[in-house]
Amino acid sequence: MNKNIFAKHPPMGWNSYDYYDTTVNEEQVRQNAAFMAEHLKEYGWEYIVVDIEWYAHKAGSMRDRFQYIPFSKLEMDEYSRLLPDPERFPSSADGRGFAPLAEYIHSLGLKFGIHIMRGIPRIAAHLHTPVLGTDANAADVADPSSICGWNPDMYGVRNTPEGQAYYDSLLELYASWGVDFIKCDDICNTNLYPANPYSGRHEIEMLAKSIQRCKHPIVLSLSPGPALIDKAWHYETYANMWRITDDFWDNWDLLKDMFHRCELWQNHVSEGCWPDCDMLPLGKLGKGFGEERSTRFTPEEQKTMMTLWSIFGSPMMLGSEMTKLDEKTLALLTNREVLHLLSPDCKARQVVLDDDHSVWISKDQKTGAFYLALFNLKDEACKVSVRLSKALETLNLPVPEDLDTSKVLLSDLWNDTCKTIENGEANAVLAAHDCVVWKVTF
C-alpha cells in the first residue's frame, strides 16, 4: 500500500483527555480551539482532538465508580457507526455528526481530530444492525473474543471483506465530517492479551486501507503503549504515530523513564513516522477526574520534558485546559528555536544515558546546524558534561582535528545567552531534573 505521509512533521495540538477525561463538550472544545488559533497556531500547534467517549450519554456521571460506564447508552446511526452525543455536542443533532464542529475549527485555520476505540460497538452486534454496503450486520463482523480490558464499548472486528467494509464506512463518515486526525485506542498494544499483545494488527491494516480509500488526508495515531519494538516496521508502514508508553502523567519517574524509551525508538523517527511520548501534562489538569489541579512537574521538569520531546522528535499534544494557561507555560510552548528541533530535517541521537544524566545531539540536515542537550537526572544539582568529539561520533560525523583547541560557541535556546568553550568539552551546572539545550557553532 502507499504510505500515509500526511504527518510530514510531528503533529502538534491539544487533546481533551488530561483535563476533561470523558466529559468534554462542544463549547469547551470551541473555546480551546479559539485560544489555540489566537495564541499557539503561529508556532505550529494546529490539531484539536476530542478524546474518548464523545458518543456516550452521561459520560463521567458515575466517575466515583466507573471511568467508562458499563452498558451505557451510546449514540449510533443505522449502520453501526457511533455518533457524537447531541447533549454534549448540540451541533451534531439530526445526523450532522462532527461536521459543524470540524467546520468551525477549520475556519480558524486548525485541524480536527477524534479518539476512537478499535472495533465495532457491542450494542450494534447485539442488535444486529447493518454494515453499510454489505448484506452483513454487526454480529457478522464482530469478534466477541476480542475485547478491551478497560473499556466496555467495543468488540474487535474480524479480518474479512465485511469487516473491511465496516471500517471503510467508518472512514467515509469521518471524511464527510472533515476529520483530519484519528487516535485509535486499544490497538497499539492490546495489553489484555499478554500472549498476543499485537492482536489488533489486522485492524491497524484495515484502518490504514480505509484511510487510503476515503481519499481525505487523515493522520493515524495508535494507542495505548508501550508500543512493541519488534513491531516497529509494522507501525511505520501503517500508522503515523504510535505510543511508546502507557498513559504519561506529571510524575518524575515516568519522565526519567522516557529517556530509556526514546533511546529504544530513536532509530525509528522519520518523516510521516513518529514514535509518540504521549501528551504534555502542563498547566491545569484533572477536572474530569474529580479535581482540577496544576501540573505536578517543577519548572525544571517542564523544561526537560519539552526539550526531550523536541529533540527526540515526538508528537506534541497538550493536555491542559488551554484557556487557563499562564505566561510561563505559554513561553514553554512557543519557543521557536526549541520547537525547530521537531523538524524532520533534524536527526538526533542520545549520546549517553545513565542514572544521573543524559546527553542528546541533533543535526539539521538542511542547514548543517548542530544542537546539544544536557539533562541532569539526579535529585540534586550537579555538573553535566560531554566531550564534543564523542557527541559528533554518535551521529557518525567527522571530528575536526583542532576541536579540542578551537573556540566553540554555545547558544542557549531557552534563555538566549551564549558562552564560548575552548577545550572541546561542553558542560553546565544544572539544578535537579533541569536541562540546557544549545545551538553549537564550531
matplotlib code that plots the C-alpha trace (Angstrom):
import matplotlib.pyplot as plt

x = [0.0, 1.0, 2.4, 0.2, 2.6, 0.0, 2.1, 5.3, 6.0, 5.3, 1.7, 1.3, -2.0, -4.4, -6.2, -9.1, -8.3, -5.9, -8.3, -11.7, -11.4, -14.6, -16.7, -15.6, -18.4, -18.7, -18.5, -15.3, -13.8, -14.6, -13.1, -9.9, -9.8, -10.2, -7.4, -5.1, -5.8, -5.0, -2.0, -0.4, -1.2, 1.7, 4.1, 2.9, 0.2, -2.8, -4.8, -7.8, -8.6, -11.8, -10.8, -12.7, -16.4, -17.8, -20.5, -21.6, -24.6, -24.0, -20.3, -18.5, -21.7, -20.6, -16.9, -16.7, -17.4, -16.6, -14.4, -16.3, -19.9, -20.7, -23.7, -24.3, -26.4, -24.3, -25.3, -25.2, -26.5, -28.4, -25.1, -23.4, -21.4, -21.0, -22.1, -21.5, -23.8, -26.1, -26.5, -22.8, -22.3, -25.6, -24.4, -24.3, -28.0, -30.1, -27.3, -24.8, -22.2, -19.0, -19.2, -20.3, -17.7, -15.0, -16.1, -15.7, -12.2, -11.2, -12.4, -9.8, -7.1, -6.8, -7.3, -9.9, -9.3, -11.2, -10.5, -11.9, -11.8, -10.7, -13.6, -17.4, -19.9, -21.0, -24.6, -24.5, -23.6, -26.3, -28.9, -27.6, -27.6, -26.4, -22.9, -23.1, -22.5, -22.9, -25.6, -23.8, -24.7, -22.5, -22.8, -21.2, -18.1, -17.7, -15.3, -16.7, -13.4, -11.6, -12.3, -10.7, -9.7, -10.5, -13.3, -16.6, -17.9, -16.5, -15.8, -12.9, -13.6, -12.9, -10.4, -13.0, -14.2, -17.3, -15.1, -13.1, -16.4, -17.3, -14.0, -14.4, -17.9, -16.5, -13.7, -16.1, -18.3, -15.3, -14.1, -17.5, -17.3, -13.9, -11.9, -8.1, -6.7, -7.8, -6.4, -7.3, -7.1, -6.8, -4.7, -1.1, -0.8, -3.8, -2.5, -5.4, -3.8, -0.2, 0.4, -0.6, -0.2, -0.5, -3.8, -5.2, -2.5, -5.0, -7.3, -4.4, -4.0, -7.8, -7.8, -4.9, -6.5, -9.8, -7.9, -6.4, -9.8, -11.6, -9.3, -9.2, -5.9, -6.3, -3.4, -3.5, -2.3, -2.2, -2.7, -2.1, 1.5, 4.0, 4.5, 6.3, 9.8, 9.8, 6.7, 8.4, 8.3, 4.5, 3.8, 5.9, 4.2, 0.6, 0.5, 1.8, 2.4, 2.3, 2.6, 5.8, 4.5, 1.3, -0.5, 2.1, 1.4, 3.2, 5.4, 9.2, 9.8, 7.7, 9.6, 13.0, 12.0, 11.2, 14.9, 15.2, 12.1, 13.4, 16.7, 14.9, 12.9, 15.4, 16.2, 12.5, 11.8, 11.3, 9.0, 5.5, 6.5, 6.6, 7.1, 4.9, 5.9, 2.2, 0.6, 2.2, 0.6, 1.2, -0.9, -4.3, -5.2, -7.7, -11.1, -12.9, -11.1, -12.6, -10.4, -8.7, -5.0, -1.9, 0.8, 3.0, 6.1, 8.5, 9.5, 12.8, 11.0, 8.6, 11.6, 13.2, 10.0, 9.7, 13.4, 13.3, 10.1, 11.5, 15.0, 13.7, 11.0, 7.9, 4.4, 3.2, -0.3, -1.0, -3.3, -4.3, -7.3, -5.7, -7.8, -6.1, -2.5, -0.2, 2.5, 5.3, 3.7, 2.9, 6.6, 7.5, 5.1, 6.1, 9.9, 10.5, 14.1, 13.4, 10.3, 12.5, 14.2, 11.0, 11.7, 12.2, 15.4, 16.8, 18.3, 19.1, 20.7, 21.2, 25.0, 25.0, 22.4, 22.9, 21.0, 22.5, 22.4, 21.6, 23.1, 21.5, 22.9, 20.9, 22.0, 19.8, 20.4, 19.3, 21.2, 24.1, 23.4, 24.2, 22.3, 23.4, 21.1, 22.4, 20.0, 20.5, 18.5, 19.7, 17.6, 20.2, 22.1, 25.2, 27.6, 26.8, 29.5, 30.3, 33.2, 32.1, 34.1, 32.0, 28.8, 29.8, 30.9, 27.4, 26.0, 28.8, 30.2, 33.8, 35.6, 37.7, 41.3, 41.5, 38.2, 39.9, 41.7, 39.4, 36.7, 33.2, 30.1, 27.2, 23.9, 21.3, 17.9, 15.9, 17.4, 19.0, 22.5, 25.8, 29.2, 32.4, 34.4, 38.0, 38.7, 36.3, 34.1, 30.5, 29.3, 26.8, 25.8, 22.2, 19.5, 17.8, 15.9, 16.9, 18.5, 20.2, 20.0, 22.5, 23.0, 26.6, 28.7, 32.2]
y = [0.0, 3.6, 5.0, 7.6, 10.6, 13.2, 13.9, 15.1, 17.0, 15.6, 16.5, 19.3, 20.1, 19.7, 16.7, 17.0, 13.9, 15.2, 17.9, 16.7, 12.9, 11.6, 14.8, 17.4, 19.2, 21.3, 24.7, 23.7, 22.4, 25.6, 27.7, 25.8, 25.9, 29.7, 30.0, 27.9, 29.9, 33.2, 32.2, 29.0, 28.4, 30.5, 28.3, 25.1, 24.0, 23.0, 19.9, 20.0, 16.4, 15.3, 12.3, 9.2, 8.7, 11.5, 9.1, 8.1, 9.5, 10.8, 10.1, 11.0, 11.0, 7.9, 8.8, 7.8, 4.2, 3.9, 5.8, 4.2, 3.3, -0.3, -0.8, 3.0, 4.4, 5.1, 7.4, 5.3, 5.5, 2.8, 1.4, 0.5, 3.7, 5.8, 9.5, 12.4, 12.6, 15.5, 16.6, 17.5, 18.3, 20.0, 20.9, 17.2, 16.7, 15.4, 13.3, 16.1, 14.4, 16.3, 18.2, 21.6, 21.5, 20.5, 23.3, 25.8, 24.5, 24.6, 28.2, 29.1, 27.6, 24.5, 20.7, 18.5, 15.1, 12.4, 9.5, 6.1, 2.7, -0.3, -2.3, -2.2, -1.3, -4.3, -2.9, -3.0, -6.6, -7.4, -5.6, -7.0, -3.5, -3.4, -2.8, -0.2, -1.6, -5.2, -7.8, -8.4, -7.0, -6.0, -9.5, -11.0, -8.8, -8.5, -10.9, -11.4, -13.0, -9.7, -7.0, -4.2, -4.8, -1.3, 0.0, -1.9, -0.4, -2.4, -5.9, -6.3, -6.6, -9.8, -9.8, -10.4, -8.4, -7.4, -6.3, -4.1, -2.7, -1.6, 0.3, 1.7, 3.0, 4.5, 6.4, 7.5, 9.0, 10.7, 12.1, 13.6, 15.3, 16.7, 14.7, 15.2, 13.1, 9.8, 8.5, 4.8, 3.1, -0.5, -1.2, -0.3, -2.7, -4.9, -5.5, -7.6, -10.5, -10.8, -13.8, -11.8, -8.0, -7.2, -8.9, -5.8, -5.9, -6.7, -3.8, -1.4, -2.5, -2.3, 1.3, 2.3, 0.8, 2.7, 5.9, 5.4, 4.7, 7.6, 10.0, 12.5, 13.1, 11.6, 11.2, 7.8, 7.7, 4.4, 4.0, 2.8, 1.9, 0.7, 0.0, -3.2, -2.5, -5.8, -4.5, -1.2, -1.9, -2.5, 0.7, 2.6, 1.1, 1.6, 4.5, 8.0, 7.9, 5.2, 5.5, 4.3, 4.5, 3.8, 6.9, 9.6, 11.9, 14.5, 12.2, 12.5, 8.7, 8.5, 11.4, 9.9, 6.5, 8.3, 8.7, 4.9, 4.7, 7.4, 5.6, 2.4, 4.2, 6.8, 5.0, 4.9, 8.6, 9.7, 11.9, 10.6, 8.1, 9.4, 7.4, 9.2, 10.1, 10.9, 14.1, 17.0, 17.3, 21.0, 23.8, 22.9, 19.2, 16.7, 18.4, 15.5, 13.1, 14.9, 17.8, 20.5, 20.9, 22.4, 20.1, 18.4, 18.9, 21.5, 24.3, 22.5, 19.2, 21.0, 22.4, 18.9, 17.4, 20.0, 19.6, 15.8, 15.7, 18.3, 16.9, 13.3, 14.3, 13.3, 14.5, 17.2, 17.0, 19.5, 18.0, 21.1, 23.5, 26.0, 29.0, 28.8, 28.7, 31.1, 33.2, 30.8, 27.8, 29.7, 30.6, 26.9, 26.1, 29.0, 28.8, 28.7, 27.6, 24.7, 23.6, 23.7, 20.6, 18.8, 19.3, 16.1, 17.8, 17.4, 14.0, 13.2, 10.6, 10.0, 10.3, 8.9, 7.8, 6.6, 7.1, 10.6, 12.3, 12.2, 13.9, 14.3, 15.7, 16.7, 17.9, 19.9, 18.1, 21.2, 24.0, 22.0, 23.4, 21.3, 21.2, 19.7, 19.0, 18.1, 16.7, 16.3, 13.3, 13.5, 14.7, 17.4, 20.0, 18.7, 19.3, 17.6, 17.4, 15.8, 15.8, 17.3, 14.7, 11.9, 13.7, 14.1, 10.4, 9.4, 10.8, 9.2, 12.7, 13.6, 15.3, 18.3, 17.8, 21.1, 20.6, 20.5, 23.8, 25.8, 28.2, 26.8, 29.0, 27.6, 29.5, 28.6, 28.1, 28.6, 31.8, 33.4, 33.5, 32.4, 31.2, 30.1, 27.0, 26.2, 22.7, 20.6, 19.9, 21.3, 21.4, 23.1, 23.1, 22.2, 22.1, 18.9, 17.5, 20.5, 20.7, 23.0, 22.9, 24.8, 25.6, 24.7, 26.8, 25.4]
z = [0.0, -0.4, 2.9, 4.6, 4.8, 5.9, 9.1, 7.5, 10.7, 14.2, 14.9, 17.4, 19.1, 22.0, 23.3, 25.8, 27.9, 30.6, 31.7, 30.9, 30.9, 29.3, 29.8, 27.3, 25.5, 22.3, 23.9, 25.7, 22.5, 20.7, 23.5, 23.4, 19.6, 19.6, 22.2, 20.1, 17.0, 18.7, 20.8, 19.5, 15.8, 14.5, 16.4, 14.7, 17.0, 14.9, 16.0, 18.2, 19.3, 21.1, 23.2, 24.5, 25.0, 22.8, 21.8, 25.3, 27.0, 30.6, 30.3, 33.6, 35.6, 37.6, 37.9, 41.5, 40.4, 36.7, 34.2, 31.4, 32.4, 31.6, 29.2, 28.9, 26.1, 23.0, 20.2, 16.9, 13.4, 11.4, 10.1, 13.4, 13.5, 16.6, 16.5, 18.9, 22.0, 21.0, 24.6, 24.8, 21.1, 20.1, 16.6, 15.9, 16.1, 13.2, 11.9, 11.3, 13.4, 13.9, 10.6, 12.1, 14.8, 12.3, 10.0, 12.9, 13.7, 10.1, 9.9, 12.5, 10.3, 12.6, 12.1, 13.8, 15.4, 17.3, 19.5, 18.6, 20.1, 18.0, 16.7, 16.4, 19.1, 21.2, 21.2, 17.4, 17.4, 19.9, 17.8, 14.5, 12.9, 9.3, 7.9, 5.1, 1.6, 2.5, 3.3, 6.7, 10.1, 13.0, 14.6, 11.4, 11.6, 15.4, 17.2, 20.7, 21.8, 21.1, 23.7, 25.6, 29.2, 30.4, 28.1, 27.7, 24.4, 21.6, 20.1, 17.7, 14.0, 12.1, 9.2, 6.5, 3.5, 5.5, 8.4, 6.0, 4.6, 8.2, 8.6, 5.1, 6.0, 9.2, 7.4, 4.8, 7.5, 9.2, 5.9, 5.3, 8.7, 7.9, 10.4, 9.9, 12.8, 14.4, 17.7, 17.7, 21.1, 22.3, 19.2, 19.6, 22.4, 23.2, 26.7, 27.9, 25.9, 27.2, 25.0, 21.9, 22.7, 19.0, 18.4, 16.8, 14.0, 11.2, 12.4, 12.0, 8.4, 7.8, 9.2, 7.1, 4.0, 4.7, 5.1, 1.7, 0.2, 1.7, -0.2, 2.7, 4.5, 7.9, 10.3, 12.1, 15.8, 17.7, 21.5, 24.1, 24.7, 25.2, 21.6, 20.7, 19.3, 17.4, 15.5, 14.5, 10.8, 11.0, 12.9, 10.4, 7.4, 8.5, 11.0, 11.5, 15.3, 18.0, 21.7, 23.2, 26.8, 28.7, 29.8, 30.7, 33.6, 35.6, 37.6, 37.5, 37.5, 34.3, 32.7, 33.7, 32.2, 28.9, 28.2, 28.0, 25.8, 23.5, 23.2, 22.2, 19.5, 18.3, 15.0, 14.0, 13.8, 10.2, 8.1, 8.5, 11.3, 14.8, 18.0, 20.4, 24.0, 24.8, 26.0, 27.7, 31.2, 31.6, 33.1, 34.7, 34.6, 36.1, 36.3, 34.7, 37.1, 40.1, 41.0, 38.9, 39.8, 38.5, 36.9, 39.5, 37.3, 38.6, 36.2, 35.6, 34.8, 32.4, 30.5, 30.5, 29.1, 26.3, 25.4, 25.3, 23.2, 20.8, 20.3, 20.0, 17.5, 19.4, 18.5, 20.9, 22.3, 25.1, 27.8, 29.7, 29.7, 27.3, 28.3, 31.8, 30.6, 32.3, 30.7, 31.8, 30.3, 27.1, 26.9, 27.1, 24.2, 21.9, 21.9, 18.1, 18.4, 20.6, 18.6, 15.4, 16.8, 15.9, 12.2, 10.2, 8.9, 12.4, 13.1, 16.7, 18.9, 22.6, 23.3, 26.8, 29.4, 32.9, 36.2, 36.7, 33.3, 29.6, 26.6, 23.2, 19.9, 16.8, 13.4, 11.0, 7.7, 5.7, 7.4, 8.9, 12.4, 15.5, 18.8, 22.1, 25.1, 28.6, 31.2, 34.9, 36.1, 39.7, 42.6, 43.4, 41.4, 39.6, 36.7, 33.4, 30.7, 27.4, 25.0, 21.8, 19.9, 21.5, 20.6, 16.9, 16.7, 18.0, 14.7, 12.7, 11.9, 11.3, 14.3, 13.4, 14.3, 16.2, 18.0, 21.5, 20.9, 18.8, 20.1, 20.1, 20.7, 22.7, 22.3, 24.9, 23.2, 26.5, 27.9, 24.9, 26.4, 24.9, 26.1, 24.4, 25.2, 24.0, 25.4, 23.5, 26.5, 26.9, 30.5, 32.7, 36.4, 36.4, 39.1, 39.9, 36.9, 34.8, 31.3, 28.9, 25.1, 22.9, 19.3, 18.7, 16.4, 15.6]

ax = plt.figure().add_subplot(projection="3d")
ax.plot(x, y, z, "-o")
ax.set_aspect("equal")
plt.show()
